Amino acid sequence: MKKEAVVNPWEVSGEMDYDRLIRKFGLKKLKNLPEIFQGNVLFRREIIFSHRDFDRILNAIKNKKKFVMMTGLMPSGKFHLGHMLLTQQMIFYQRLGAKVYVAVADLEAYSARQKSLGELRKTAIEEYLLNYIALGLKPKNCEFYFQSERSGDAKKANAYYRLASNFSRYATFNEFKAVYGEISPGKMNASLLQAADMFHPQLPEFEGRVPVVVPVGIDQDPHLRIARGMGSRYKDHDFIQLSSTYHSFLPSLRGGGKMSSADENSFIAMTDSPREVENKIKDAFSGGRDTLKEHREKGGNPGVDVSFQYLKMFFEPNDEKLQKIHEDYKSGKLLTSDLKKILIKKINTFLKEHQKKRSRAKKQIPKFLYKD
């Protein structure tokens, strides 16, 4: 009997049924996107598959109007391939003309992870920012900030913290409980800060009243729902309602769920050596059969095979080549070991170049950190 998937901001496990999640959360499928989106693998292959109010962003892009892409990071561990899903979207929107806001949720992490703000700042810079830069994020048109230290400009800092505090008037304890289940003061405070992160770019001290898109994994939708509720009831500023898109999870190496920084055996880190990559992929969950004979006769299941999913999301940009791999694996012509060899070579080629870029990226860090 198939176990129903668990999907919430703190746990993702089981086999994903994204159509069911779309219905459950009241989302819409992404359809009829402009040609410029078809050049992006994540949109073309429907890895980014649903949305709320994305038309506002499409209109801004079409009419060359100002818009913001807002995201955040939890500085809790190593940066891995799962984080690259969001980073690629950051870079894509920045190239389309978006102002990118990146919030380091160090206050939330301080409450939840039992680490000092100094440790969390170090992780945010050395693991996340360094990889963002190496992957192509530019300092121009980018606001990278910490929740604990929003800005050196007093007017901007005051506006951000005042908004987080004021939002408490527009959410009830029952609403928090309905969205999050069992809650703590730390979770409530984090939710208010997250709402401020998402809406504050529209304040006059920042960009003014502009559309904001927040790309997330579907497990993060509860944060969007409660923030949208607060924003719609807020009386002191006429906010444009948040837009959001939702992407599939990059599965854990163990299969199902998603990569987690808390489990080093579930992910490929951007600093992994070729041998570490090889060992991890060889042990990764596959869609192959139990025996060679059975695999040749019945074929594998690319839909659950971790190696195939990584090729689909990142490492095989050519649609025809990916389709050929899919057909050969499903027919049994391509063995699991062969599929893993293809992926190992591609990941190690990518990481070899990325690690060089990561080393060079260090000199770019001050351009992101020391802004008002």
C-alpha positions, 0 to 999 in steps of 0.5 A, a space after each residue: 500500500 502506497 504511503 501518502 506523501 508528507 509535505 510541509 515546511 518541516 518535512 517532505 517524504 514519500 512519493 510526490 503526487 504534484 497534481 494532488 498537491 495543486 488541488 490541495 493548495 488551490 494552485 494553478 498549472 503554468 500554461 502558455 508561457 512566453 517563448 523566453 521561458 521555453 529556453 529555460 529547462 526548469 520551465 520547459 520540462 515543467 519542473 516549475 509547474 504551478 503558480 499563484 498570480 504569475 500573470 502580473 510578472 508576465 505582464 511586467 516582463 512583457 511591458 518592461 516594467 519593474 518587478 522583484 524576485 524575492 527569496 530567502 535562505 536558511 543558513 543551516 548547512 552545506 549548499 547542495 544541488 537542491 539549492 541550485 534549483 532556486 539559484 538558477 531561478 534567481 539568475 534567470 529572473 535577474 537576467 530578465 530585469 528583476 531586482 533580486 532580494 535574498 533574505 538570510 533567515 538568520 533570526 529564524 535559524 537562531 531560534 530553530 538551529 541553536 547556533 550563534 548569529 556569527 556562525 549563521 552569518 559565516 555559513 550564509 556567506 561561505 556556503 550560500 553567497 559564494 555559490 550564488 556568485 559562482 553560479 552567475 548571480 550579479 551584485 547589480 540589481 541584488 539585495 542580499 541581507 540578513 534579517 538581524 541586520 536589514 540595512 545600514 540606512 536607518 529609514 530602510 531598517 525601521 520600515 522593514 522591522 516596523 512592517 514585521 511588527 505591524 503584521 502581527 495585528 493582521 493574523 490571529 493565533 488560530 490562523 497560525 495554528 491552522 496553517 502550521 499546526 502546533 506552533 511556538 513563539 519562534 515560529 510565529 515570529 519567523 512567520 511575521 519576519 517572512 511576511 515582511 521579507 516578501 512584502 517590504 520591497 513594495 514600501 516607498 523606502 525600497 522599490 515602491 509598489 511593484 509586483 513581487 514573485 516568490 519562487 518556492 518548493 511546494 512545501 513552503 506554500 503555507 508561508 505564502 498563504 499566511 503572508 498573503 492573508 496578512 498583506 491583503 488585510 494590511 491597512 497602512 500600505 496598498 500592497 500588490 498581492 504576492 505572486 508565487 511559482 512552485 517547483 518540484 523537489 530534487 529527490 534525496 539520493 535515498 529516493 523520494 522526499 528532497 535533498 536535506 542539509 541535515 542529512 549529508 548522505 541525501 545530497 551532492 554538495 558543491 564541494 564534493 570530490 569526484 570520488 565522493 560523487 561517484 560513491 554517492 551516485 553508485 549508492 543512490 536509489 534507482 528505478 532498476 529491476 532486482 536482477 539483470 535478466 529482469 531489467 532487460 526484460 521489463 526495463 527500469 522506471 525513470 520516473 523514480 530513478 534518482 540519476 534520471 531525475 538529476 539528468 532531467 533537472 540539471 545535467 542533460 540540457 538536450 531534450 532529444 538526448 534526455 528522451 533517448 536515455 528515458 526510452 533506453 532505460 525504460 526498455 531495459 536497453 540501458 542498465 542502471 549502472 550505465 545510467 549512473 556512469 553517465 550522471 557521475 561523469 556529468 556531475 564531476 565535469 560540472 563541479 570541476 568548473 564550478 569549484 574553480 568559479 567558486 574560488 574566484 568568487 570570493 573577491 566578489 563577496 564585498 560587492 553583495 554585503 556592503 550596501 545600504 
